[in-house]
Amino acid sequence: MFVKKTLAAGTAAALIATAALAANPMVGGAPMYAEKTIVDNAVNSKDHTTLVAAVKAAGLVDTLQSEGPFTVFAPTNAAFGQLPAGTVETLLKPENKAMLQKVLTAHVVAGDWSGQEIMAKARAGSDGFFHFEAVSGDALSAQVKGGILYIYDESGNAAEVTIADVDQSNGVIHVVNRVLVPK
């Protein structure tokens, strides 16, 4: 016997919200909502407090809350912790704002690039890499090794994408385990 049930409007909305959340991975112990901006979601991740502080100090909040779309390779607190001692503190000083902006925008690419799209481009590359440009003007390269996506900065340092495809209203975030350092 088939029983048809009608959901109350509030219940239906909750189910839709739950389904949307299920499509997005959790980051830093927090849910990431596809209808929120990059900044609105990042502030909830306990793994990205250093990145959020840096974005604020660099004056990039409004940019990363704008329409975009942007693809952001978001380094974790642990990634920032791998930098030489004192680097983060130095970058956060007001007199180093331009340098901090350069470092942060080296993690941002125009467009909404899924992990699968980047991986497909890398696999199709004649040298096994997908070469592209960050908003900062710095060269980035992507490579797939052992089924894992890596993003390389201009110095050849590799950041592993540890969480891919965190959809945002204005783009996508891919969590990385290293800071991409511009030349």
RAGITA-V712871 format. One record per helix or strand. SS is the DSSP state (alpha for helix, beta for strand). FROM is the first residue (numbers start at 1). LEN is the number of residues. If there is no record, write none. Layout:
BEGIN
SS	FROM	LEN
SS	FROM	LEN
END
This chain:
BEGIN
alpha	9	15
beta	27	1
beta	30	1
alpha	38	5
alpha	46	12
alpha	61	5
beta	70	6
alpha	77	5
alpha	87	5
alpha	94	12
beta	108	3
alpha	115	10
beta	130	4
beta	139	7
beta	148	5
beta	158	11
beta	171	6
END
